[in-house]
Amino acid sequence: MIIIKFGGTSVGTAERVANAIDIVAERRERDPIVVVSALAGVTNDLVASTEAAREGDADRVNQIIDRVRQRHEDVAMRLVQQKFDFFEAFLKKLHRQIEEIHTILRGIALLREITPRAKDKVTAIGEKLSSVLFAYAMMMHALPGERVDCEEVVVTDAKFGEAGPLMDETRAAARGVLLPIVERHHMTVMGDFIGRTKDGATTTLGRGGSDYSAAIVGAAVGAEEIQIWTDVDGMMTCDPRLVSGARMIEHISYVEAAELAWFGAKVLHPKTIAPAVERSIAVRVLNTHNVASPGTLITAEGDRREAGPRAVAVKRGVSVVHMTSSRMLGAYGFLAKLFAVFDELQVSVDLITTSEVSVSVTVDDTHNIDKLVERLESNGIEVDVKDNQCIVAIVGRNLMKDSAVGARVFEALRGVPMSMFSLGTSGLNLSIVCDESDADAAVRAVHAALFEAPVSV
């Protein structure tokens, strides 16, 4: 049993849906569970419709929802060919979902307020529409597919907009709903990034959480592999839009892949790896536009290399918070008190460096930064915040064992002012913080030094 997940760009047109169905058909013997995103751009449209409803702009609401409806009708019409009975059945389901959207939007317009719960209900419909479309398209290709609403399987907490899965409940639901379909050797089709609370309210896992939901389902049913089908050949040594010479990584470990995802690699959502790690499930990243590519395999052990860099990533929009206090000198418990303030204000930290009297951290969510500065300064701590920074992360294995890595990186970045750098004893990530205006040049220079010239391993 495998999970096959298609992103929005992989099901954005009738031709791409047909291509995705061919991919599923070729893996039919592996009892696939198919998880699909909303058609590319639809979720953005649905979010925009909630904003238009809140503003009382009925004409714009109708324009957006008509565009969503027409988009799905056009894709369906191109897929059905002469099988108009399938098309009529799909239209009935489509129109029911569209009417549901209008009902919720009328409520938003009346209150002039978008509650997180209502927003989740609207944005979830994009995945529902795409999964209905995909299931009907499979039936038109004589594939035994059964659509299951993702809300029947993924049970979450009530943090609307950024819900977290309740894995025990999800595991029970998945086994009760999905495994009987697998036992009949039928293929399930589900939407992604949607869940429900214990009392049945629709939730979403947050933007970019579609890969995460596929991994949640895979962990819940004990799949042998989770396949993430996207529009690139796999994980690369660098973003190919920045470096034309970026190379594909054939095999990488969970921890390396998770680190790259967290520090800016866009192929996977940062949370995707966690459910797979828990159940030791292999994850494979593949390209729907190049099915011959073997992709990138992500496993617990990764490849056999003992040391060396694997890739360079960049995380933009970072702020550095530099804190200084003479009371730190020789004091125990000071850092615990310091970070208790971060905890209370829910300010997440990426990197930390310390000295005898100062601490510097990077944060990428600055919604409470003013309150943080106020609280710290009220406790006698000098605070300096430097915005518009980025983290250039060199991710690999046992980087401390290879002295050439550090030497090459710092030589490559000669002339680029750095405000922080960090390398933990795990040797997993050498991170350097510099001005965001230097990001592209820094990434290209580091990639050239590490991957376009020989490096000892």
QUINORSUL-V135852 format. One record per pair of residues at least 6 apart in sequence whose C-alpha atoms are under 6 Angstrom apart, sorted by the first residue. I is the first residue (numbers start at 1). J is the second residue. Records with the same first field share a line. If there is no record, write none. Layout:
I = J  J
//
This chain:
1 = 30  31  32  223  224
2 = 32  223  224  225  226
3 = 32  33  34  226  227
4 = 34  227
5 = 34  35  36  228  229
6 = 36  229
7 = 37  230
8 = 37  38  39  40
9 = 40
10 = 16
11 = 17  39
12 = 39  40
14 = 75  79
32 = 187
33 = 187  188
34 = 188  189
35 = 189  190  191  192
36 = 191  192
37 = 127  191  192
38 = 126  127  130
43 = 123  126
46 = 123
49 = 61
52 = 61
53 = 105  108  109
54 = 108  109  112  113
56 = 109
101 = 122
108 = 114
116 = 160
117 = 160
120 = 203  204
121 = 202
127 = 191
128 = 191
131 = 190  191
135 = 147
144 = 186
145 = 186  187  188
146 = 188
147 = 188  189
148 = 190
149 = 190
150 = 190  191  194
151 = 195  196
153 = 170  173  174
154 = 170  195
155 = 165  166  170  195  196  197
156 = 163  164  165  166  196  197
157 = 163  164  197
158 = 197
160 = 203
161 = 204  206
162 = 205  206
163 = 204  205
171 = 220
192 = 210  213
193 = 204  205  209  210  213
194 = 203  204
195 = 202  203  204
196 = 202  203
208 = 269
211 = 272
212 = 271  272
215 = 275
216 = 275
219 = 275  279
224 = 281
225 = 281  282  283
226 = 283
227 = 283  284  285
228 = 285
229 = 286  287  288
230 = 287  288
231 = 287
232 = 287
233 = 286  287  295
234 = 285  286  295  296
235 = 248  249  296
236 = 247  248  249
237 = 246  247  311
238 = 246  311  312
240 = 246
249 = 296
250 = 296
251 = 296  297  298  302  303
252 = 298  302  303
253 = 298  299  300  301  302
254 = 298  299  300
261 = 268  270
262 = 270
263 = 313  314  315
264 = 313  314  315
265 = 313
282 = 298  299
283 = 297  298
284 = 296  297  298
285 = 295  296
286 = 295
307 = 397  398  457
308 = 396  397  399  457
309 = 395  396
310 = 395  396
311 = 395
312 = 393  394
313 = 392  393
314 = 391  392
315 = 390  391
316 = 390
317 = 388
318 = 363  364  389  390
319 = 362  363  386  387  389
320 = 361  362  385  386
321 = 360  361  384  385
322 = 359  360  383  384
323 = 358  359  382  383
324 = 357  358  381  382
325 = 357  381
326 = 357
328 = 357
329 = 356  357
349 = 362  363
350 = 362
351 = 361  362
352 = 360  361
353 = 359  360
388 = 436
389 = 434  435  436
390 = 433  434  436
391 = 432  433
392 = 431  432
393 = 430  431
394 = 429  430
395 = 428  429
396 = 428
397 = 428
398 = 427
399 = 427
400 = 427
408 = 449
409 = 446
412 = 445  446
418 = 433  434
419 = 433  434
420 = 432  433
421 = 431  432
422 = 430  431
423 = 430
//
